[in-house]
Amino acid sequence: MTRETELAVLIDGLNCASCVGCAQRALAAVPGVRQADVNLASERATLRFADAVDAIAVKDALDKAGYPARTDSVVMEVGNMSCAS
């Protein structure tokens, strides 16, 4: 049985249906993508992968197409660590 993974990505630069089509084609070409749906109103893509998600490949495909994915950084503090292991 094949495991399917879903990924939602927010996209900048979508202005019209043509932009949506370009972004959708770029995402559909990423290896492992089974389905790519891009919504202009929400500026969001929903991707379905056959197996593991390659988020870097998704970001790179959108960058190359001219519709960059929105990115963010998170810093986490881990408490109660007393050794390297």
N, CA, C and O atoms as a CHARMM CRD file, in Angstrom:
* protein
*
  340
    1    1 MET  N      0.83600  -1.17700   0.00000 PROA 1      0.00000
    2    1 MET  CA     0.00000   0.00000   0.00000 PROA 1      0.00000
    3    1 MET  C      0.88400   1.24400   0.00000 PROA 1      0.00000
    4    1 MET  O      1.83900   1.32900   0.77200 PROA 1      0.00000
    5    2 THR  N      0.57400   2.18900  -0.84500 PROA 2      0.00000
    6    2 THR  CA     1.34900   3.41100  -0.95900 PROA 2      0.00000
    7    2 THR  C      0.87300   4.44600   0.04100 PROA 2      0.00000
    8    2 THR  O     -0.32200   4.71000   0.17200 PROA 2      0.00000
    9    3 ARG  N      1.83100   5.02200   0.74000 PROA 3      0.00000
   10    3 ARG  CA     1.52200   6.08000   1.69300 PROA 3      0.00000
   11    3 ARG  C      1.47900   7.39800   0.94500 PROA 3      0.00000
   12    3 ARG  O      2.37200   7.68100   0.14600 PROA 3      0.00000
   13    4 GLU  N      0.47000   8.20000   1.18400 PROA 4      0.00000
   14    4 GLU  CA     0.36700   9.50600   0.53900 PROA 4      0.00000
   15    4 GLU  C      0.55500  10.59900   1.58400 PROA 4      0.00000
   16    4 GLU  O     -0.00300  10.53200   2.67900 PROA 4      0.00000
   17    5 THR  N      1.35500  11.61100   1.22700 PROA 5      0.00000
   18    5 THR  CA     1.64700  12.72400   2.10500 PROA 5      0.00000
   19    5 THR  C      1.09800  13.99500   1.48400 PROA 5      0.00000
   20    5 THR  O      1.13600  14.16400   0.26600 PROA 5      0.00000
   21    6 GLU  N      0.58700  14.89000   2.32200 PROA 6      0.00000
   22    6 GLU  CA     0.05100  16.15900   1.83400 PROA 6      0.00000
   23    6 GLU  C      0.86200  17.31500   2.41900 PROA 6      0.00000
   24    6 GLU  O      1.26000  17.28300   3.58400 PROA 6      0.00000
   25    7 LEU  N      1.09700  18.33000   1.59900 PROA 7      0.00000
   26    7 LEU  CA     1.83900  19.50900   2.01000 PROA 7      0.00000
   27    7 LEU  C      1.10300  20.74500   1.51800 PROA 7      0.00000
   28    7 LEU  O      0.70700  20.81200   0.35500 PROA 7      0.00000
   29    8 ALA  N      0.91900  21.72100   2.39700 PROA 8      0.00000
   30    8 ALA  CA     0.32200  23.00900   2.02500 PROA 8      0.00000
   31    8 ALA  C      1.42300  24.05800   2.02400 PROA 8      0.00000
   32    8 ALA  O      2.23900  24.11500   2.94400 PROA 8      0.00000
   33    9 VAL  N      1.44100  24.88700   0.98600 PROA 9      0.00000
   34    9 VAL  CA     2.47800  25.91100   0.82300 PROA 9      0.00000
   35    9 VAL  C      1.81200  27.23600   0.48600 PROA 9      0.00000
   36    9 VAL  O      0.94900  27.29500  -0.39000 PROA 9      0.00000
   37   10 LEU  N      2.20600  28.29700   1.17400 PROA 10     0.00000
   38   10 LEU  CA     1.74700  29.63700   0.83100 PROA 10     0.00000
   39   10 LEU  C      2.68600  30.20400  -0.22100 PROA 10     0.00000
   40   10 LEU  O      3.90300  30.04600  -0.12500 PROA 10     0.00000
   41   11 ILE  N      2.11300  30.87100  -1.23700 PROA 11     0.00000
   42   11 ILE  CA     2.88600  31.33400  -2.38600 PROA 11     0.00000
   43   11 ILE  C      2.70600  32.83100  -2.57300 PROA 11     0.00000
   44   11 ILE  O      1.59500  33.35000  -2.46600 PROA 11     0.00000
   45   12 ASP  N      3.80700  33.52300  -2.85300 PROA 12     0.00000
   46   12 ASP  CA     3.76400  34.95100  -3.17200 PROA 12     0.00000
   47   12 ASP  C      3.78100  35.15300  -4.68000 PROA 12     0.00000
   48   12 ASP  O      4.30400  34.32000  -5.42000 PROA 12     0.00000
   49   13 GLY  N      3.20700  36.26300  -5.12900 PROA 13     0.00000
   50   13 GLY  CA     3.30100  36.66000  -6.53300 PROA 13     0.00000
   51   13 GLY  C      2.20000  36.17700  -7.44900 PROA 13     0.00000
   52   13 GLY  O      2.25900  36.41400  -8.65500 PROA 13     0.00000
   53   14 LEU  N      1.19800  35.50700  -6.91200 PROA 14     0.00000
   54   14 LEU  CA     0.08900  35.05000  -7.75700 PROA 14     0.00000
   55   14 LEU  C     -0.86200  36.21500  -8.00000 PROA 14     0.00000
   56   14 LEU  O     -1.43100  36.76600  -7.05800 PROA 14     0.00000
   57   15 ASN  N     -1.03400  36.59000  -9.27200 PROA 15     0.00000
   58   15 ASN  CA    -1.88900  37.72700  -9.60900 PROA 15     0.00000
   59   15 ASN  C     -3.08800  37.37200 -10.47200 PROA 15     0.00000
   60   15 ASN  O     -4.07200  38.11300 -10.50200 PROA 15     0.00000
   61   16 CYS  N     -3.01700  36.24100 -11.17700 PROA 16     0.00000
   62   16 CYS  CA    -4.08100  35.90900 -12.12400 PROA 16     0.00000
   63   16 CYS  C     -4.11300  34.40200 -12.37200 PROA 16     0.00000
   64   16 CYS  O     -3.29500  33.65500 -11.83600 PROA 16     0.00000
   65   17 ALA  N     -5.05600  33.97500 -13.18100 PROA 17     0.00000
   66   17 ALA  CA    -5.19600  32.55000 -13.49100 PROA 17     0.00000
   67   17 ALA  C     -3.97600  32.01200 -14.22600 PROA 17     0.00000
   68   17 ALA  O     -3.62900  30.84200 -14.06600 PROA 17     0.00000
   69   18 SER  N     -3.32200  32.84300 -15.02500 PROA 18     0.00000
   70   18 SER  CA    -2.11100  32.41700 -15.72200 PROA 18     0.00000
   71   18 SER  C     -0.98900  32.12000 -14.72400 PROA 18     0.00000
   72   18 SER  O     -0.25200  31.14600 -14.87900 PROA 18     0.00000
   73   19 CYS  N     -0.86900  32.96600 -13.70600 PROA 19     0.00000
   74   19 CYS  CA     0.12600  32.74000 -12.64300 PROA 19     0.00000
   75   19 CYS  C     -0.15000  31.41200 -11.93900 PROA 19     0.00000
   76   19 CYS  O      0.77100  30.64500 -11.66000 PROA 19     0.00000
   77   20 VAL  N     -1.40200  31.15400 -11.66200 PROA 20     0.00000
   78   20 VAL  CA    -1.79300  29.91200 -11.00000 PROA 20     0.00000
   79   20 VAL  C     -1.38300  28.72100 -11.86100 PROA 20     0.00000
   80   20 VAL  O     -0.84000  27.74000 -11.35400 PROA 20     0.00000
   81   21 GLY  N     -1.64400  28.81100 -13.15300 PROA 21     0.00000
   82   21 GLY  CA    -1.28800  27.72600 -14.06600 PROA 21     0.00000
   83   21 GLY  C      0.21600  27.47700 -14.10300 PROA 21     0.00000
   84   21 GLY  O      0.65700  26.32800 -14.08700 PROA 21     0.00000
   85   22 CYS  N      0.99800  28.54200 -14.15300 PROA 22     0.00000
   86   22 CYS  CA     2.46600  28.40200 -14.16100 PROA 22     0.00000
   87   22 CYS  C      2.96500  27.75500 -12.88100 PROA 22     0.00000
   88   22 CYS  O      3.78600  26.83900 -12.92200 PROA 22     0.00000
   89   23 ALA  N      2.47000  28.23200 -11.74400 PROA 23     0.00000
   90   23 ALA  CA     2.88900  27.67700 -10.46300 PROA 23     0.00000
   91   23 ALA  C      2.45200  26.21700 -10.34400 PROA 23     0.00000
   92   23 ALA  O      3.20700  25.38400  -9.84200 PROA 23     0.00000
   93   24 GLN  N      1.25900  25.90900 -10.79400 PROA 24     0.00000
   94   24 GLN  CA     0.74100  24.54500 -10.70400 PROA 24     0.00000
   95   24 GLN  C      1.56400  23.59700 -11.57100 PROA 24     0.00000
   96   24 GLN  O      1.86300  22.48200 -11.14500 PROA 24     0.00000
   97   25 ARG  N      1.93700  24.02400 -12.78700 PROA 25     0.00000
   98   25 ARG  CA     2.76000  23.18400 -13.65900 PROA 25     0.00000
   99   25 ARG  C      4.14800  22.96400 -13.05300 PROA 25     0.00000
  100   25 ARG  O      4.69100  21.86000 -13.11400 PROA 25     0.00000
  101   26 ALA  N      4.71600  24.01700 -12.47000 PROA 26     0.00000
  102   26 ALA  CA     6.03300  23.89300 -11.83500 PROA 26     0.00000
  103   26 ALA  C      5.98700  22.89600 -10.68000 PROA 26     0.00000
  104   26 ALA  O      6.89600  22.08100 -10.52300 PROA 26     0.00000
  105   27 LEU  N      4.93400  22.96200  -9.87800 PROA 27     0.00000
  106   27 LEU  CA     4.80000  22.05500  -8.74100 PROA 27     0.00000
  107   27 LEU  C      4.52000  20.62500  -9.19100 PROA 27     0.00000
  108   27 LEU  O      5.02700  19.67800  -8.59000 PROA 27     0.00000
  109   28 ALA  N      3.72700  20.46000 -10.22900 PROA 28     0.00000
  110   28 ALA  CA     3.40100  19.12500 -10.73100 PROA 28     0.00000
  111   28 ALA  C      4.64100  18.42300 -11.27600 PROA 28     0.00000
  112   28 ALA  O      4.68700  17.19400 -11.32000 PROA 28     0.00000
  113   29 ALA  N      5.65100  19.19600 -11.69500 PROA 29     0.00000
  114   29 ALA  CA     6.88000  18.62300 -12.24800 PROA 29     0.00000
  115   29 ALA  C      7.87000  18.17100 -11.17700 PROA 29     0.00000
  116   29 ALA  O      8.86500  17.51900 -11.49400 PROA 29     0.00000
  117   30 VAL  N      7.61300  18.50500  -9.92200 PROA 30     0.00000
  118   30 VAL  CA     8.51500  18.07600  -8.83400 PROA 30     0.00000
  119   30 VAL  C      8.38100  16.56100  -8.68000 PROA 30     0.00000
  120   30 VAL  O      7.26900  16.04100  -8.58500 PROA 30     0.00000
  121   31 PRO  N      9.52500  15.84600  -8.65500 PROA 31     0.00000
  122   31 PRO  CA     9.46700  14.38900  -8.50500 PROA 31     0.00000
  123   31 PRO  C      8.66300  13.95700  -7.27600 PROA 31     0.00000
  124   31 PRO  O      8.82700  14.50000  -6.18300 PROA 31     0.00000
  125   32 GLY  N      7.80000  12.97600  -7.48200 PROA 32     0.00000
  126   32 GLY  CA     6.99400  12.43600  -6.39000 PROA 32     0.00000
  127   32 GLY  C      5.64300  13.09200  -6.21300 PROA 32     0.00000
  128   32 GLY  O      4.79600  12.56400  -5.49200 PROA 32     0.00000
  129   33 VAL  N      5.41300  14.24400  -6.85800 PROA 33     0.00000
  130   33 VAL  CA     4.12200  14.92800  -6.70600 PROA 33     0.00000
  131   33 VAL  C      3.07000  14.17400  -7.51400 PROA 33     0.00000
  132   33 VAL  O      3.21900  13.98100  -8.72000 PROA 33     0.00000
  133   34 ARG  N      2.02600  13.75800  -6.84700 PROA 34     0.00000
  134   34 ARG  CA     0.90400  13.08900  -7.51800 PROA 34     0.00000
  135   34 ARG  C     -0.14900  14.09200  -7.96800 PROA 34     0.00000
  136   34 ARG  O     -0.77900  13.91600  -9.01000 PROA 34     0.00000
  137   35 GLN  N     -0.33600  15.14200  -7.18100 PROA 35     0.00000
  138   35 GLN  CA    -1.35400  16.14500  -7.49200 PROA 35     0.00000
  139   35 GLN  C     -0.92200  17.48000  -6.91400 PROA 35     0.00000
  140   35 GLN  O     -0.43200  17.55400  -5.78700 PROA 35     0.00000
  141   36 ALA  N     -1.10700  18.54100  -7.70300 PROA 36     0.00000
  142   36 ALA  CA    -0.79300  19.89900  -7.25200 PROA 36     0.00000
  143   36 ALA  C     -1.99000  20.78500  -7.55600 PROA 36     0.00000
  144   36 ALA  O     -2.40400  20.90300  -8.71000 PROA 36     0.00000
  145   37 ASP  N     -2.54300  21.40100  -6.53100 PROA 37     0.00000
  146   37 ASP  CA    -3.66800  22.32200  -6.68100 PROA 37     0.00000
  147   37 ASP  C     -3.25200  23.67300  -6.12400 PROA 37     0.00000
  148   37 ASP  O     -2.80600  23.76600  -4.98100 PROA 37     0.00000
  149   38 VAL  N     -3.39700  24.73000  -6.93400 PROA 38     0.00000
  150   38 VAL  CA    -3.02600  26.08000  -6.51700 PROA 38     0.00000
  151   38 VAL  C     -4.29300  26.92700  -6.51000 PROA 38     0.00000
  152   38 VAL  O     -5.06600  26.90900  -7.46800 PROA 38     0.00000
  153   39 ASN  N     -4.50400  27.67500  -5.41600 PROA 39     0.00000
  154   39 ASN  CA    -5.67500  28.52300  -5.26000 PROA 39     0.00000
  155   39 ASN  C     -5.24900  29.98400  -5.25600 PROA 39     0.00000
  156   39 ASN  O     -4.46900  30.40200  -4.40100 PROA 39     0.00000
  157   40 LEU  N     -5.75500  30.75700  -6.20000 PROA 40     0.00000
  158   40 LEU  CA    -5.39700  32.17000  -6.32900 PROA 40     0.00000
  159   40 LEU  C     -5.87500  32.97700  -5.12700 PROA 40     0.00000
  160   40 LEU  O     -5.11700  33.79000  -4.59600 PROA 40     0.00000
  161   41 ALA  N     -7.10000  32.77200  -4.69100 PROA 41     0.00000
  162   41 ALA  CA    -7.68400  33.57000  -3.60800 PROA 41     0.00000
  163   41 ALA  C     -6.93200  33.40100  -2.28700 PROA 41     0.00000
  164   41 ALA  O     -6.71600  34.37300  -1.56400 PROA 41     0.00000
  165   42 SER  N     -6.54100  32.18500  -1.97900 PROA 42     0.00000
  166   42 SER  CA    -5.85100  31.92800  -0.71000 PROA 42     0.00000
  167   42 SER  C     -4.33000  31.97600  -0.85100 PROA 42     0.00000
  168   42 SER  O     -3.61000  31.88600   0.14400 PROA 42     0.00000
  169   43 GLU  N     -3.83900  32.11800  -2.08600 PROA 43     0.00000
  170   43 GLU  CA    -2.39900  32.10600  -2.37000 PROA 43     0.00000
  171   43 GLU  C     -1.75700  30.86900  -1.76000 PROA 43     0.00000
  172   43 GLU  O     -0.71500  30.95200  -1.10900 PROA 43     0.00000
  173   44 ARG  N     -2.38900  29.72400  -1.97700 PROA 44     0.00000
  174   44 ARG  CA    -1.97100  28.48900  -1.32700 PROA 44     0.00000
  175   44 ARG  C     -1.96100  27.33900  -2.32700 PROA 44     0.00000
  176   44 ARG  O     -2.83900  27.22600  -3.18200 PROA 44     0.00000
  177   45 ALA  N     -0.95000  26.49500  -2.19700 PROA 45     0.00000
  178   45 ALA  CA    -0.87800  25.26800  -2.99200 PROA 45     0.00000
  179   45 ALA  C     -1.03000  24.08100  -2.05200 PROA 45     0.00000
  180   45 ALA  O     -0.49000  24.07800  -0.94600 PROA 45     0.00000
  181   46 THR  N     -1.75600  23.09200  -2.49600 PROA 46     0.00000
  182   46 THR  CA    -1.87700  21.84100  -1.77100 PROA 46     0.00000
  183   46 THR  C     -1.28800  20.75900  -2.65900 PROA 46     0.00000
  184   46 THR  O     -1.72500  20.55700  -3.79200 PROA 46     0.00000
  185   47 LEU  N     -0.28800  20.06800  -2.12600 PROA 47     0.00000
  186   47 LEU  CA     0.40800  19.03300  -2.88900 PROA 47     0.00000
  187   47 LEU  C      0.18400  17.68400  -2.24600 PROA 47     0.00000
  188   47 LEU  O      0.14200  17.56200  -1.02200 PROA 47     0.00000
  189   48 ARG  N      0.04100  16.67700  -3.08200 PROA 48     0.00000
  190   48 ARG  CA    -0.04900  15.30200  -2.60200 PROA 48     0.00000
  191   48 ARG  C      1.12900  14.54000  -3.19400 PROA 48     0.00000
  192   48 ARG  O      1.33200  14.52900  -4.40800 PROA 48     0.00000
  193   49 PHE  N      1.90700  13.90000  -2.30900 PROA 49     0.00000
  194   49 PHE  CA     3.09300  13.16100  -2.69300 PROA 49     0.00000
  195   49 PHE  C      2.84600  11.67200  -2.53700 PROA 49     0.00000
  196   49 PHE  O      2.05500  11.24100  -1.69800 PROA 49     0.00000
  197   50 ALA  N      3.54200  10.88800  -3.36600 PROA 50     0.00000
  198   50 ALA  CA     3.46200   9.43300  -3.26500 PROA 50     0.00000
  199   50 ALA  C      4.11700   8.94100  -1.98200 PROA 50     0.00000
  200   50 ALA  O      3.61500   8.01400  -1.34600 PROA 50     0.00000
  201   51 ASP  N      5.22400   9.54700  -1.59900 PROA 51     0.00000
  202   51 ASP  CA     5.95400   9.13000  -0.40500 PROA 51     0.00000
  203   51 ASP  C      6.36400  10.35300   0.39100 PROA 51     0.00000
  204   51 ASP  O      5.53000  11.19500   0.72500 PROA 51     0.00000
  205   52 ALA  N      7.64600  10.45000   0.69300 PROA 52     0.00000
  206   52 ALA  CA     8.16000  11.55400   1.49800 PROA 52     0.00000
  207   52 ALA  C      8.10700  12.87200   0.72100 PROA 52     0.00000
  208   52 ALA  O      8.24900  12.89500  -0.50100 PROA 52     0.00000
  209   53 VAL  N      7.90400  13.94000   1.44000 PROA 53     0.00000
  210   53 VAL  CA     7.84200  15.27900   0.86400 PROA 53     0.00000
  211   53 VAL  C      9.26200  15.83600   0.74700 PROA 53     0.00000
  212   53 VAL  O     10.03000  15.79300   1.70800 PROA 53     0.00000
  213   54 ASP  N      9.60700  16.35400  -0.42400 PROA 54     0.00000
  214   54 ASP  CA    10.88500  17.03700  -0.61100 PROA 54     0.00000
  215   54 ASP  C     10.58900  18.53000  -0.66100 PROA 54     0.00000
  216   54 ASP  O     10.42000  19.10400  -1.73600 PROA 54     0.00000
  217   55 ALA  N     10.52800  19.15500   0.51900 PROA 55     0.00000
  218   55 ALA  CA    10.15300  20.56300   0.62500 PROA 55     0.00000
  219   55 ALA  C     11.14400  21.47700  -0.08700 PROA 55     0.00000
  220   55 ALA  O     10.75100  22.51700  -0.61600 PROA 55     0.00000
  221   56 ILE  N     12.41800  21.10700  -0.11000 PROA 56     0.00000
  222   56 ILE  CA    13.42500  21.91800  -0.80000 PROA 56     0.00000
  223   56 ILE  C     13.14800  21.92800  -2.30100 PROA 56     0.00000
  224   56 ILE  O     13.25600  22.97600  -2.93900 PROA 56     0.00000
  225   57 ALA  N     12.79500  20.78500  -2.87000 PROA 57     0.00000
  226   57 ALA  CA    12.48200  20.71300  -4.29900 PROA 57     0.00000
  227   57 ALA  C     11.24400  21.53900  -4.62500 PROA 57     0.00000
  228   57 ALA  O     11.17700  22.16500  -5.68300 PROA 57     0.00000
  229   58 VAL  N     10.27000  21.54600  -3.72900 PROA 58     0.00000
  230   58 VAL  CA     9.05800  22.35700  -3.91800 PROA 58     0.00000
  231   58 VAL  C      9.41400  23.83400  -3.91200 PROA 58     0.00000
  232   58 VAL  O      8.98600  24.58400  -4.78900 PROA 58     0.00000
  233   59 LYS  N     10.19800  24.25400  -2.92100 PROA 59     0.00000
  234   59 LYS  CA    10.62600  25.65700  -2.83000 PROA 59     0.00000
  235   59 LYS  C     11.41300  26.06000  -4.06400 PROA 59     0.00000
  236   59 LYS  O     11.17500  27.12500  -4.63300 PROA 59     0.00000
  237   60 ASP  N     12.35400  25.21300  -4.48400 PROA 60     0.00000
  238   60 ASP  CA    13.18400  25.51100  -5.64900 PROA 60     0.00000
  239   60 ASP  C     12.34400  25.63000  -6.92100 PROA 60     0.00000
  240   60 ASP  O     12.59000  26.51100  -7.74400 PROA 60     0.00000
  241   61 ALA  N     11.36300  24.75800  -7.08600 PROA 61     0.00000
  242   61 ALA  CA    10.50100  24.80100  -8.26800 PROA 61     0.00000
  243   61 ALA  C      9.70200  26.10100  -8.31700 PROA 61     0.00000
  244   61 ALA  O      9.56300  26.71200  -9.37700 PROA 61     0.00000
  245   62 LEU  N      9.17900  26.52100  -7.16500 PROA 62     0.00000
  246   62 LEU  CA     8.42500  27.77500  -7.11800 PROA 62     0.00000
  247   62 LEU  C      9.34000  28.97600  -7.36300 PROA 62     0.00000
  248   62 LEU  O      8.96100  29.90400  -8.07700 PROA 62     0.00000
  249   63 ASP  N     10.53400  28.96800  -6.78100 PROA 63     0.00000
  250   63 ASP  CA    11.49200  30.05400  -7.00400 PROA 63     0.00000
  251   63 ASP  C     11.83100  30.17100  -8.48300 PROA 63     0.00000
  252   63 ASP  O     11.84200  31.27000  -9.03700 PROA 63     0.00000
  253   64 LYS  N     12.10700  29.03900  -9.12200 PROA 64     0.00000
  254   64 LYS  CA    12.47000  29.02100 -10.53900 PROA 64     0.00000
  255   64 LYS  C     11.32200  29.53200 -11.41400 PROA 64     0.00000
  256   64 LYS  O     11.55800  30.18100 -12.43300 PROA 64     0.00000
  257   65 ALA  N     10.08300  29.24000 -11.01800 PROA 65     0.00000
  258   65 ALA  CA     8.91100  29.68100 -11.78000 PROA 65     0.00000
  259   65 ALA  C      8.58100  31.15000 -11.52200 PROA 65     0.00000
  260   65 ALA  O      7.77300  31.73800 -12.24100 PROA 65     0.00000
  261   66 GLY  N      9.20300  31.74800 -10.49700 PROA 66     0.00000
  262   66 GLY  CA     8.96100  33.15500 -10.19300 PROA 66     0.00000
  263   66 GLY  C      7.85900  33.40700  -9.18300 PROA 66     0.00000
  264   66 GLY  O      7.37600  34.53100  -9.04800 PROA 66     0.00000
  265   67 TYR  N      7.46200  32.35800  -8.47300 PROA 67     0.00000
  266   67 TYR  CA     6.41000  32.46700  -7.45800 PROA 67     0.00000
  267   67 TYR  C      6.94200  31.86500  -6.15700 PROA 67     0.00000
  268   67 TYR  O      6.64900  30.71200  -5.84300 PROA 67     0.00000
  269   68 PRO  N      7.71800  32.63400  -5.40500 PROA 68     0.00000
  270   68 PRO  CA     8.38900  32.06000  -4.23000 PROA 68     0.00000
  271   68 PRO  C      7.42700  31.61700  -3.13000 PROA 68     0.00000
  272   68 PRO  O      6.39100  32.23600  -2.88500 PROA 68     0.00000
  273   69 ALA  N      7.81100  30.52900  -2.48400 PROA 69     0.00000
  274   69 ALA  CA     7.06900  30.05200  -1.32100 PROA 69     0.00000
  275   69 ALA  C      7.38800  30.95700  -0.14600 PROA 69     0.00000
  276   69 ALA  O      8.51900  31.42100  -0.00400 PROA 69     0.00000
  277   70 ARG  N      6.40400  31.20800   0.69200 PROA 70     0.00000
  278   70 ARG  CA     6.65000  31.96300   1.92200 PROA 70     0.00000
  279   70 ARG  C      7.37200  31.05300   2.89900 PROA 70     0.00000
  280   70 ARG  O      6.98700  29.90200   3.10300 PROA 70     0.00000
  281   71 THR  N      8.41500  31.58400   3.49300 PROA 71     0.00000
  282   71 THR  CA     9.18800  30.79300   4.45300 PROA 71     0.00000
  283   71 THR  C      9.23600  31.52100   5.78700 PROA 71     0.00000
  284   71 THR  O      9.00700  32.72800   5.86500 PROA 71     0.00000
  285   72 ASP  N      9.53500  30.77200   6.82400 PROA 72     0.00000
  286   72 ASP  CA     9.63800  31.32400   8.16200 PROA 72     0.00000
  287   72 ASP  C     10.67400  30.51700   8.91900 PROA 72     0.00000
  288   72 ASP  O     10.99600  29.39300   8.53300 PROA 72     0.00000
  289   73 SER  N     11.18800  31.07700   9.97800 PROA 73     0.00000
  290   73 SER  CA    12.16900  30.39800  10.82100 PROA 73     0.00000
  291   73 SER  C     11.60800  30.23900  12.22200 PROA 73     0.00000
  292   73 SER  O     10.81500  31.05400  12.69500 PROA 73     0.00000
  293   74 VAL  N     12.03800  29.17500  12.86800 PROA 74     0.00000
  294   74 VAL  CA    11.62000  28.90500  14.23900 PROA 74     0.00000
  295   74 VAL  C     12.85700  28.60400  15.06400 PROA 74     0.00000
  296   74 VAL  O     13.71100  27.82700  14.63900 PROA 74     0.00000
  297   75 VAL  N     12.96100  29.20700  16.23300 PROA 75     0.00000
  298   75 VAL  CA    14.04300  28.92600  17.16200 PROA 75     0.00000
  299   75 VAL  C     13.41500  28.26600  18.38300 PROA 75     0.00000
  300   75 VAL  O     12.47800  28.79600  18.98000 PROA 75     0.00000
  301   76 MET  N     13.94100  27.11200  18.73900 PROA 76     0.00000
  302   76 MET  CA    13.39200  26.37900  19.87400 PROA 76     0.00000
  303   76 MET  C     14.46300  26.22100  20.94000 PROA 76     0.00000
  304   76 MET  O     15.62800  25.97500  20.62700 PROA 76     0.00000
  305   77 GLU  N     14.07200  26.35900  22.18500 PROA 77     0.00000
  306   77 GLU  CA    14.96000  26.12300  23.30200 PROA 77     0.00000
  307   77 GLU  C     14.60100  24.77400  23.90200 PROA 77     0.00000
  308   77 GLU  O     13.43000  24.46400  24.11900 PROA 77     0.00000
  309   78 VAL  N     15.63500  23.97400  24.16800 PROA 78     0.00000
  310   78 VAL  CA    15.42800  22.65500  24.76700 PROA 78     0.00000
  311   78 VAL  C     15.98800  22.70900  26.18800 PROA 78     0.00000
  312   78 VAL  O     17.16700  22.99700  26.39100 PROA 78     0.00000
  313   79 GLY  N     15.14900  22.43700  27.14200 PROA 79     0.00000
  314   79 GLY  CA    15.56100  22.49700  28.53700 PROA 79     0.00000
  315   79 GLY  C     15.92300  21.12600  29.09600 PROA 79     0.00000
  316   79 GLY  O     15.64600  20.09700  28.48000 PROA 79     0.00000
  317   80 ASN  N     16.53900  21.13000  30.25700 PROA 80     0.00000
  318   80 ASN  CA    16.85700  19.93300  31.02500 PROA 80     0.00000
  319   80 ASN  C     17.82800  18.98000  30.33900 PROA 80     0.00000
  320   80 ASN  O     17.76700  17.76900  30.55400 PROA 80     0.00000
  321   81 MET  N     18.71100  19.51200  29.52600 PROA 81     0.00000
  322   81 MET  CA    19.74600  18.66100  28.91900 PROA 81     0.00000
  323   81 MET  C     20.97100  18.69100  29.81000 PROA 81     0.00000
  324   81 MET  O     21.41000  19.76400  30.22400 PROA 81     0.00000
  325   82 SER  N     21.53000  17.52300  30.11100 PROA 82     0.00000
  326   82 SER  CA    22.68100  17.46900  31.01800 PROA 82     0.00000
  327   82 SER  C     23.92100  16.86200  30.37900 PROA 82     0.00000
  328   82 SER  O     24.99300  16.89100  30.98300 PROA 82     0.00000
  329   83 CYS  N     23.80100  16.30200  29.14900 PROA 83     0.00000
  330   83 CYS  CA    24.97500  15.73000  28.49800 PROA 83     0.00000
  331   83 CYS  C     24.76000  15.72500  26.98000 PROA 83     0.00000
  332   83 CYS  O     23.68800  16.09800  26.50400 PROA 83     0.00000
  333   84 ALA  N     25.76300  15.30900  26.23500 PROA 84     0.00000
  334   84 ALA  CA    25.70500  15.33800  24.77600 PROA 84     0.00000
  335   84 ALA  C     24.78000  14.27400  24.18700 PROA 84     0.00000
  336   84 ALA  O     24.31600  14.43500  23.05800 PROA 84     0.00000
  337   85 SER  N     24.50700  13.22000  24.89700 PROA 85     0.00000
  338   85 SER  CA    23.66900  12.16400  24.33500 PROA 85     0.00000
  339   85 SER  C     22.20400  12.45500  24.56100 PROA 85     0.00000
  340   85 SER  O     21.34900  11.66900  24.15200 PROA 85     0.00000
